Each structure stands twice: as C-alpha cells, then as structure tokens.
Amino acid sequence: MDMKRADIGLLLSLDVLLDEQHVSRAANRLNLSQSAMSSQLARLREWFGDPLLIPSGNGRGMVLTPRAEALQAPLRAALQSLNAAIAANAFDPQHDARTFTIAANDNAFSALVRPLAQAVLREAPGIRLRCIAPDYANMAPRMERGDVDLYLGAARMVAPSLKQRLLLRDDFCVARRHDDLAPMDMAVYTSRPHVLISPAGQFSSIIDDALANLQQQRRVAMTVATYTQAASMVASSDAVATLPSAFLRSLGFSLRIDPLPFALDAFDYAMAWHPRVHDDPAHRWLRERLLAGLHDGPGA
C-alpha cells in the first residue's frame, strides 16, 4: 500500500464503514448517496488489496475481513489524534494554559502591560505572562525562534521584518520633586542635575541632541537602568528627569510634572510580533485583549 495515495476523505469513509458495517447506513451518516459510498468502498478495496467488508451470510449488512478488523482500532485512534491536533488550534482563555513572553521596559509596562495583565488575571486563569527587558538588537530573531511573543514599546525600535500596530502617541515631560516650585523654563532645566535612563550607562540621548540644536546643554549627573529608578531619584532630590507623560501618570507617588521648555517630537508606542504567529488564535486573543484594555482605559 502506498501512503502517497492516501486520501483523508477515504479514510474517514472507511472508519464509518467499519463502524456501521453497512453501506447504506454509512452513506446516510456521511450524507452521501449509496452509489458514491459504494464507489469509495471499491477504491478502498483496491488501495488495501483486500475486500475489507463482505456480505453477511444472513443477508443483513456486512462483516469485516481480518484485514479490516486489524485496521479498525488504529485507524480510529489515528483519526482521533488528527482531529485533536486540528482542534488544538482553537483557544479558550477560560481553560487553556499557555505562557506568553512579553518584552517591555518599565515605561511600556506601566502604560501597556499592566492593564493587559489585570485583564488576563481576571479572564484567563491558566495564562501566564513572562515580562522581560527588550533585547532590541536580537528582537526579530528571538521572536522567530519563539523566545518572545510580543514586544511593547517605542515604535522606532521595531524591526521591518516584524508586524506592528501603533497603540499610543506620547510626549516627554519634566519630572521633579513635588515641592520644587521654581518655574520650569530653559534656564532652570539646564541648570539642574539630570537623571538619564540608559541601561547601557550612556550619558547622552535624543534630549541632548535636541538641546544641542538650540545651542543649549544640560548636565547629566546620573544614569539609571529604568524609568522607575529615575522617578524615584528625582522625587527625593534636586535632580530632574525627562520622562514620558504616560509613565508619569501611572506612578503611585507624587511628582511635579511640567511641559518641556523646548519642542521635542512626540513618539509612538507599538506592539510588534512575528508574522509566524499572526493567525495563531491564542496570540490574536492576546493582541485583541491589549487593544481592548487601551480602549477601556486604565481600569481595564
């Protein structure tokens, strides 16, 4: 028997024929005509080189040949396994178990991951979220391998090979101690020590580029790895930090927040994923739940 000639439709018909042991009943069960069912049985007999079913001696139905008897149980098991594999592509958040790995810094976590996580905790008890720091240089290869499911953060960091959707537009503000009452103008901004967020420990950023274009300069006194560390530092010192407004609104402690004393382009948050999971039901549910959380607001 040549498996290259296998026809899943014929195997399904054989399973029903072996179960019913009757051509007419099998035809009715499969919504086929009796002649079509007989034609399929003839093809099966040719394929297996065996009659498979022969008329019963009492004239009622058919009986299985030894070859058919040997086929019946493994064929049923194989078809059930195939059906289970196909059904596994469905996704039920109430009952399915899965771990999603999300790459996001603490800024994106506060603005995007936190409301998503709250919804997942409510709606999908079997789902786990693993939040890791973004590895921008290797994001696309890690997504291709399945190490990362979703990136949340600055749209400008998304590789062209990934799919993405813009989520929010944000701008930068100046954060400082809540009782610092000095008017925030360029002179105050450039005279204060600054805390800069740089996981690599660099002492300049796009802020310094924008200031240089205005023939201005600030003094970066300290670099930290996360936005939360920067906010904590300026809350208890004379330093200031230039931070995204969405992140600042999400903080649980009080800071004075002022507009920047110079123009700086707004930036976009995006979610990004690999094309291989674009149509995966579980991944699609995660993306849709994130969008729903943004639409519902902070309480989502």
C-alpha positions in Angstrom: 0.0 0.0 0.0 1.4 3.4 -1.0 0.8 6.1 1.6 1.4 8.7 -1.0 -2.0 7.8 -2.4 -3.7 8.3 1.0 -6.9 10.3 0.9 -8.2 11.6 4.2 -11.7 11.6 2.9 -11.5 7.9 2.0 -10.0 7.1 5.4 -12.9 8.9 7.1 -15.3 6.9 5.0 -13.5 3.6 5.9 -13.8 4.5 9.6 -17.6 4.9 9.2 -17.9 1.8 7.1 -16.1 -0.3 9.6 -18.2 1.1 12.4 -21.6 0.7 10.6 -20.8 -2.5 8.6 -23.5 -1.4 6.2 -23.1 0.7 3.0 -26.4 2.4 3.2 -26.1 3.4 6.8 -22.6 4.7 6.3 -23.7 6.7 3.3 -26.5 8.3 5.4 -24.1 9.1 8.2 -21.7 10.8 5.8 -24.5 12.5 3.8 -23.5 10.6 0.6 -25.5 8.7 -1.9 -25.3 4.9 -1.8 -23.7 4.8 -5.2 -21.0 7.3 -4.0 -20.4 5.2 -0.9 -20.1 2.0 -3.0 -17.6 3.8 -5.2 -15.5 4.8 -2.3 -15.6 1.2 -0.9 -14.3 0.0 -4.3 -11.4 2.4 -4.2 -10.6 1.3 -0.6 -10.6 -2.3 -1.6 -8.2 -1.5 -4.5 -6.0 0.6 -2.2 -5.7 -2.0 0.5 -5.7 -5.0 -1.7 -8.4 -6.6 0.4 -12.3 -6.8 0.3 -12.4 -5.2 3.8 -16.2 -5.8 4.1 -18.1 -8.8 2.6 -21.9 -9.5 2.6 -23.1 -11.2 5.7 -24.3 -14.8 5.4 -27.7 -13.8 6.9 -28.2 -11.1 4.3 -28.1 -8.3 6.8 -25.2 -5.9 6.5 -21.6 -6.9 6.0 -18.8 -8.5 8.1 -15.2 -7.4 8.4 -12.3 -9.3 6.9 -9.4 -10.0 9.2 -7.5 -7.1 7.5 -10.4 -4.7 8.2 -10.5 -5.9 11.9 -6.8 -5.2 12.2 -7.3 -1.7 10.7 -10.3 -0.6 12.8 -8.8 0.3 16.1 -5.5 2.0 14.9 -7.5 3.9 12.1 -9.9 5.2 14.7 -7.0 6.3 17.0 -5.2 8.0 14.2 -8.2 9.9 13.1 -8.9 11.0 16.7 -5.3 12.2 17.1 -5.6 14.1 13.9 -8.8 15.7 15.0 -7.3 16.6 18.3 -4.3 18.2 16.6 -6.6 20.3 14.4 -8.8 21.3 17.3 -5.7 22.3 19.3 -5.5 25.4 17.1 -8.6 26.7 18.9 -8.1 28.8 22.0 -10.3 29.1 25.1 -8.9 31.7 27.6 -11.0 30.3 30.4 -9.5 26.9 30.2 -6.3 26.9 28.1 -2.9 27.1 29.7 -0.1 29.0 27.9 2.9 31.2 28.8 3.3 34.4 26.8 6.7 36.2 26.9 6.4 40.0 26.6 9.4 42.2 26.0 8.8 45.7 27.5 10.8 48.2 29.6 9.2 49.6 32.7 7.8 52.6 30.8 5.9 50.3 28.4 5.0 48.0 31.3 3.2 50.9 33.1 1.4 52.2 30.1 0.6 48.9 28.3 1.4 45.7 30.1 -0.1 46.5 33.5 -3.7 46.9 32.2 -3.3 43.8 30.0 -2.0 41.8 32.9 -5.0 42.9 35.0 -7.4 41.6 32.3 -5.5 38.3 31.9 -5.7 37.7 35.7 -9.4 38.2 35.5 -10.3 36.3 32.4 -7.6 33.6 31.8 -6.6 31.8 34.9 -4.4 29.4 33.0 -2.4 32.0 31.2 1.0 33.1 32.5 2.8 36.3 31.4 6.6 36.4 31.4 7.9 40.0 31.2 11.5 40.6 30.2 13.6 43.5 29.2 13.8 44.1 25.4 16.9 42.9 23.6 16.5 45.3 20.7 19.4 44.0 18.6 18.1 40.5 18.7 14.3 41.0 18.9 13.4 39.7 15.5 15.5 36.5 15.7 14.2 35.8 19.2 10.6 36.2 18.0 11.3 33.9 15.1 12.6 31.3 17.5 9.6 31.7 19.7 11.6 33.1 22.7 9.5 36.3 22.7 5.8 36.5 21.8 5.1 40.3 21.9 7.2 43.5 22.0 5.7 46.6 23.6 7.5 49.9 23.4 8.8 52.6 21.1 7.7 52.0 17.5 11.0 53.3 16.2 12.7 50.2 17.7 10.6 47.7 15.7 12.5 45.7 13.0 11.0 45.9 9.5 10.6 42.1 9.4 8.0 42.2 12.3 4.4 43.0 12.1 3.4 46.0 14.3 0.4 48.1 15.3 0.7 51.6 16.7 -1.0 52.0 20.1 -0.5 55.4 21.7 1.2 58.6 21.0 3.1 60.2 23.9 5.4 63.1 24.7 8.0 63.9 27.2 7.6 66.0 30.4 9.9 67.2 33.1 9.6 65.4 36.4 10.9 66.7 39.7 10.3 66.8 43.4 6.7 67.7 44.2 7.6 70.7 46.4 10.1 72.2 43.8 8.1 75.4 42.9 10.6 77.1 40.5 9.0 77.9 37.1 10.3 75.3 34.6 12.0 77.4 31.9 15.1 76.6 29.9 17.4 78.3 32.4 16.1 76.1 35.3 16.0 73.0 33.1 19.6 73.3 32.0 20.9 74.3 35.5 19.5 71.3 37.3 21.3 68.0 37.5 19.6 65.4 35.3 18.9 61.7 35.7 19.1 59.9 32.4 17.6 56.4 31.7 20.2 54.4 29.9 20.5 50.6 30.5 23.9 50.8 28.8 25.1 53.7 31.1 25.4 56.3 28.3 25.3 60.0 29.3 23.5 61.4 26.3 20.3 60.8 24.4 18.0 62.4 21.9 17.3 65.0 24.5 20.9 66.2 24.3 20.7 66.2 20.5 17.7 68.5 20.6 19.3 70.8 23.1 22.5 71.0 21.0 20.4 72.2 18.1 19.3 75.0 20.3 22.8 75.8 21.4 21.9 74.6 24.9 23.4 71.9 27.2 22.3 70.1 30.3 24.4 68.2 32.9 23.6 64.6 33.2 24.7 63.8 36.8 23.5 60.2 36.9 22.3 57.3 34.7 20.0 54.6 35.8 18.6 51.4 34.1 14.9 52.0 34.4 12.3 54.8 34.3 11.1 53.8 37.8 14.6 54.4 39.2 14.7 57.8 37.6 11.4 58.8 39.0 12.3 57.6 42.5 15.6 59.5 42.4 14.1 62.9 41.4 11.3 62.5 44.0 13.8 62.9 46.7 16.5 65.2 45.3 17.1 68.4 43.4 17.6 66.5 40.1 15.1 66.4 37.3 14.3 63.8 34.7 12.8 63.9 31.3 10.2 61.1 31.2 7.2 60.0 29.1 3.9 61.6 30.3 2.0 58.2 30.2 4.6 56.7 32.5 4.4 59.7 34.9 0.6 59.5 35.0 0.9 55.8 36.1 3.1 56.4 39.1 1.8 55.8 42.5 3.7 58.7 44.2 3.6 62.4 43.7 5.9 64.4 41.4 5.7 67.8 39.9 5.3 67.4 36.2 5.9 70.3 33.8 6.0 70.6 30.0 9.4 70.6 28.4 10.7 74.2 27.9 11.5 73.4 24.3 9.9 71.5 21.4 10.5 67.8 21.1 8.8 65.4 18.8 6.2 63.1 20.2 6.8 59.3 19.9 4.6 56.3 19.3 4.2 53.1 21.3 3.6 50.0 19.3 3.1 46.3 19.7 5.1 44.0 17.5 5.0 40.3 16.7 6.5 37.8 14.3 4.5 37.0 11.1 4.5 33.3 12.0 2.1 33.9 14.9 -0.1 36.4 13.2 -3.0 34.0 12.8 -2.5 31.9 15.9 -5.8 32.1 17.9 -4.1 32.5 21.3 -1.7 35.2 20.1 -4.6 37.0 18.3 -6.6 36.9 21.6 -3.6 38.5 23.5 -3.3 41.3 21.0 -7.1 41.9 20.9 -7.2 42.0 24.8 -4.4 44.5 24.8 -6.3 46.8 22.4 -9.5 46.3 24.4 -7.6 47.4 27.6 -6.4 50.5 25.9 -10.0 51.3 24.8 -11.4 50.7 28.2 -8.9 52.9 29.9 -6.7 52.5 33.0 -9.3 50.4 34.8 -9.3 47.6 32.2 
